[in-house]
Amino acid sequence: MMTFDHYLQQATEQDSLTMDSSWSQGRTSFGGLSAAMSIARLSRLSGDHTLRSVAVNFCAPLKTAEPLTFTEQVLARGGSVSHIQGDVVQNAAVCAHITACFALARESDILVEHHDLSLPPAGDGKPLPFIKGLTPDFTQHVDFRFCDGGLPFTNSPHNHLKGWMRLKEASGPMTPAHVIGLTDVWPPTPLQKLKSFGPCATISWNMEMIHAPDDCQQPLQAGDWLWYEAEIRQSHGGYGHTEARICAADGTLLALSRQLVAIYDKR
């Protein structure tokens, strides 16, 4: 059973690898890991540019225990902004397509700061255990602390979800790839509206990277707690639109996330 960091390292060293079944999520693998591995590879082509935004489309199920392959292409490289795309391919099918924007900082007189959030103590909240056969297999690699909102399949009156998250086995500095992977560990927020079990799938996922993990008061380590709060902005016709904020424990905003989720509550 290999760790998140193991696969990030493998992805930067070789063009093909196989994930073990502990990273499965239903009939596919954990999407946050596949996106994080691709970003780790794209970052090698970015030079000294900083990751600013990521767009992910999950095109087909990506299975564990079967080889997958990475490909990359630089779409444009300007003086301050570069656009690079990557695909995660399995059995000749594109399973995930990732486009990333990397850019240098420029001098500017415009400064609008996000007010750091006042958060509960890092790691506070109700632990959510891994339960084999009930929770997705990949969640055994993650510590969760549920703080507010609704959990899946509880017919919740809420439209939000808040809590802490961290990787159980991680070391060294936190990278943008870690932030991207952790952002996807929580269940899609609309699942709390269901009265009983029903499948769902993320179709598209967009992230804007506000601060790098080393921009915080204390540079973040890969095993540090991150705060996650998500809100359902709209849900109709079997699709949910959600927004989320990801913060460091000191309240620094690290990223904004948006997802389009397909919900199969009537089958």
C-alpha positions as CSV (number, residue, x, y, z in Angstrom):
1,M,0.0,0.0,0.0
2,M,1.9,3.1,-1.3
3,T,1.6,6.6,-0.1
4,F,0.5,9.8,-1.8
5,D,4.2,11.0,-1.8
6,H,5.3,7.8,-3.3
7,Y,3.1,8.3,-6.4
8,L,4.1,12.0,-6.7
9,Q,7.7,10.9,-6.8
10,Q,7.1,8.1,-9.3
11,A,5.1,10.4,-11.5
12,T,8.1,12.8,-11.8
13,E,10.5,10.0,-12.5
14,Q,8.7,7.9,-15.1
15,D,6.0,8.2,-17.7
16,S,4.0,5.2,-16.6
17,L,2.9,3.7,-13.3
18,T,0.3,1.6,-11.6
19,M,-1.7,2.6,-8.5
20,D,-2.6,0.1,-5.9
21,S,-6.2,-0.6,-5.0
22,S,-6.0,1.3,-1.7
23,W,-6.4,4.5,-3.9
24,S,-9.7,3.4,-5.5
25,Q,-12.9,5.4,-5.3
26,G,-15.8,3.2,-6.4
27,R,-15.2,2.1,-10.0
28,T,-12.4,4.6,-10.6
29,S,-9.3,5.8,-8.7
30,F,-9.1,8.9,-6.5
31,G,-9.2,11.9,-8.9
32,G,-7.2,14.1,-6.6
33,L,-4.2,11.8,-6.8
34,S,-4.3,11.6,-10.6
35,A,-4.6,15.4,-10.9
36,A,-1.8,15.9,-8.4
37,M,0.5,13.5,-10.2
38,S,-0.1,15.3,-13.5
39,I,0.5,18.7,-11.9
40,A,3.8,17.5,-10.4
41,R,4.9,16.6,-13.9
42,L,3.7,19.8,-15.5
43,S,5.5,21.8,-12.9
44,R,8.8,20.4,-14.2
45,L,8.2,22.3,-17.5
46,S,7.2,25.6,-15.8
47,G,10.7,26.9,-15.0
48,D,10.6,29.5,-12.2
49,H,6.9,30.2,-12.9
50,T,4.4,29.7,-10.1
51,L,1.2,27.6,-10.5
52,R,-1.8,30.0,-10.7
53,S,-4.7,27.9,-12.0
54,V,-5.7,24.4,-12.8
55,A,-8.5,23.0,-14.9
56,V,-9.3,19.3,-14.7
57,N,-11.7,17.2,-16.8
58,F,-12.4,13.7,-15.7
59,C,-13.2,12.0,-19.0
60,A,-13.3,8.3,-18.2
61,P,-12.8,6.0,-15.2
62,L,-9.1,5.6,-14.3
63,K,-8.6,2.1,-12.7
64,T,-6.2,1.0,-10.1
65,A,-4.1,-2.1,-10.6
66,E,-3.7,-1.2,-14.3
67,P,-0.9,0.8,-15.9
68,L,-1.5,4.4,-16.7
69,T,0.6,6.8,-18.8
70,F,1.3,10.6,-18.6
71,T,1.7,12.9,-21.5
72,E,2.5,16.7,-21.5
73,Q,2.5,19.6,-24.0
74,V,3.5,23.2,-23.6
75,L,0.7,25.2,-25.3
76,A,2.3,28.6,-24.9
77,R,5.3,30.1,-23.1
78,G,5.4,33.9,-22.7
79,G,7.6,36.2,-20.8
80,S,5.5,35.9,-17.6
81,V,2.7,33.4,-18.3
82,S,2.9,29.8,-19.5
83,H,0.1,27.3,-20.4
84,I,0.8,23.6,-20.2
85,Q,-1.5,20.7,-20.6
86,G,-1.3,17.0,-19.6
87,D,-3.3,13.8,-20.1
88,V,-3.6,10.7,-17.9
89,V,-4.1,7.8,-20.4
90,Q,-5.1,4.2,-19.7
91,N,-6.0,1.6,-22.3
92,A,-5.6,4.2,-25.1
93,A,-8.3,6.4,-23.6
94,V,-7.8,9.8,-22.0
95,C,-9.1,9.5,-18.5
96,A,-8.1,12.9,-17.1
97,H,-7.2,16.1,-19.0
98,I,-5.4,18.8,-17.1
99,T,-4.6,22.3,-18.2
100,A,-2.4,24.5,-15.9
101,C,-1.4,28.2,-16.0
102,F,2.0,29.1,-14.5
103,A,3.0,32.8,-14.1
104,L,5.6,35.1,-12.6
105,A,4.6,37.8,-10.2
106,R,4.7,41.4,-11.6
107,E,5.0,44.8,-9.9
108,S,1.5,46.3,-9.4
109,D,-0.1,49.1,-7.4
110,I,-3.3,47.1,-7.1
111,L,-3.5,45.2,-3.8
112,V,-6.8,43.6,-2.5
113,E,-6.1,41.2,0.3
114,H,-8.4,38.4,1.3
115,H,-9.2,38.6,5.0
116,D,-7.7,35.6,6.7
117,L,-10.4,33.4,8.2
118,S,-10.9,32.8,11.9
119,L,-10.7,29.1,12.1
120,P,-11.2,26.5,14.9
121,P,-8.0,24.9,16.2
122,A,-6.2,22.8,13.6
123,G,-7.5,19.2,13.8
124,D,-10.5,20.1,15.9
125,G,-13.8,18.5,15.1
126,K,-15.4,15.0,14.8
127,P,-13.0,12.3,13.4
128,L,-14.4,10.5,10.4
129,P,-13.2,6.9,10.4
130,F,-12.3,4.7,7.4
131,I,-14.9,1.9,7.2
132,K,-14.0,-0.8,4.6
133,G,-16.8,-1.3,2.2
134,L,-18.6,1.9,3.2
135,T,-16.2,4.8,2.7
136,P,-14.0,5.0,-0.4
137,D,-10.8,3.0,-0.1
138,F,-8.5,6.0,-0.7
139,T,-9.9,7.7,2.5
140,Q,-7.7,5.3,4.6
141,H,-4.8,7.6,3.7
142,V,-6.5,10.8,5.0
143,D,-7.3,12.2,8.4
144,F,-10.7,14.0,8.4
145,R,-12.2,16.3,11.1
146,F,-15.8,17.2,10.4
147,C,-16.8,20.6,11.8
148,D,-20.1,21.8,10.2
149,G,-22.6,21.1,7.5
150,G,-24.0,17.7,6.4
151,L,-22.5,14.3,5.7
152,P,-23.4,12.2,2.6
153,F,-26.8,10.6,2.4
154,T,-28.3,12.3,5.5
155,N,-31.0,14.4,3.8
156,S,-29.2,17.4,5.3
157,P,-30.9,20.8,5.3
158,H,-27.5,22.4,4.9
159,N,-25.8,23.5,1.7
160,H,-22.3,23.7,3.2
161,L,-19.5,21.4,4.4
162,K,-16.6,22.4,6.7
163,G,-13.7,20.5,8.2
164,W,-10.0,19.8,8.5
165,M,-8.0,17.4,6.4
166,R,-4.4,16.1,6.2
167,L,-2.5,13.2,4.7
168,K,-1.6,10.5,7.2
169,E,1.7,9.5,5.8
170,A,3.5,12.5,4.3
171,S,6.8,14.3,4.9
172,G,8.8,17.1,3.6
173,P,7.5,20.5,2.3
174,M,4.0,20.8,1.1
175,T,3.7,21.5,-2.6
176,P,0.8,22.8,-4.8
177,A,0.3,19.1,-5.8
178,H,-0.4,18.2,-2.2
179,V,-3.0,21.1,-1.9
180,I,-4.7,19.9,-5.1
181,G,-4.8,16.3,-4.0
182,L,-6.3,17.2,-0.6
183,T,-8.9,19.5,-2.0
184,D,-10.6,16.5,-3.6
185,V,-10.7,14.2,-0.6
186,W,-14.0,15.4,0.8
187,P,-17.3,14.0,-0.7
188,P,-19.1,16.2,-3.2
189,T,-21.1,18.7,-1.1
190,P,-24.5,17.9,-2.9
191,L,-24.3,14.3,-1.6
192,Q,-25.6,15.4,1.8
193,K,-28.9,16.3,0.2
194,L,-29.6,12.7,-0.7
195,K,-31.9,10.6,1.6
196,S,-30.1,7.3,0.7
197,F,-27.1,6.1,-1.2
198,G,-26.7,7.4,-4.7
199,P,-23.7,7.7,-7.0
200,C,-22.1,10.9,-8.2
201,A,-19.2,11.9,-10.3
202,T,-17.1,15.0,-10.7
203,I,-17.1,16.1,-14.3
204,S,-15.0,19.2,-14.2
205,W,-12.9,20.8,-11.5
206,N,-11.2,24.2,-11.5
207,M,-8.8,25.6,-9.0
208,E,-7.1,29.0,-8.5
209,M,-3.9,28.9,-6.4
210,I,-3.9,32.1,-4.3
211,H,-0.9,31.5,-2.0
212,A,1.8,28.8,-2.3
213,P,2.3,26.6,0.7
214,D,5.6,28.3,1.5
215,D,3.9,31.7,1.5
216,C,2.4,31.2,4.9
217,Q,3.7,32.6,8.2
218,Q,5.4,29.2,8.7
219,P,6.0,27.2,5.4
220,L,3.7,24.3,5.3
221,Q,4.7,20.6,5.6
222,A,3.0,17.9,3.6
223,G,1.4,16.4,6.7
224,D,-0.1,19.7,8.0
225,W,-3.8,20.2,8.5
226,L,-5.6,22.2,5.9
227,W,-9.1,23.8,6.3
228,Y,-11.8,23.0,3.7
229,E,-15.2,24.8,3.4
230,A,-17.5,24.2,0.5
231,E,-20.9,25.6,-0.5
232,I,-23.5,24.4,-3.0
233,R,-24.1,27.4,-5.3
234,Q,-26.8,25.7,-7.5
235,S,-28.1,22.2,-8.1
236,H,-30.7,21.2,-10.7
237,G,-31.3,18.8,-13.5
238,G,-29.0,16.2,-12.0
239,Y,-25.9,18.5,-11.7
240,G,-24.5,20.4,-8.8
241,H,-22.3,23.5,-8.8
242,T,-20.0,23.9,-5.8
243,E,-17.4,26.4,-4.6
244,A,-14.8,25.8,-1.9
245,R,-12.0,27.6,0.0
246,I,-8.9,25.9,1.2
247,C,-6.8,27.5,3.9
248,A,-3.8,26.9,6.1
249,A,-4.3,26.6,9.8
250,D,-3.2,30.2,10.3
251,G,-6.1,31.4,8.1
252,T,-4.1,32.0,4.9
253,L,-6.2,31.4,1.8
254,L,-4.3,28.8,-0.3
255,A,-6.8,28.1,-3.1
256,L,-10.3,28.5,-4.5
257,S,-12.0,25.5,-6.0
258,R,-15.1,25.0,-8.2
259,Q,-16.6,21.7,-9.3
260,L,-19.4,20.5,-11.6
261,V,-20.8,17.3,-10.1
262,A,-23.2,14.8,-11.8
263,I,-25.7,13.4,-9.2
264,Y,-27.7,10.2,-9.9
265,D,-30.4,10.4,-7.2
266,K,-33.2,9.1,-9.4
267,R,-32.3,5.8,-11.3
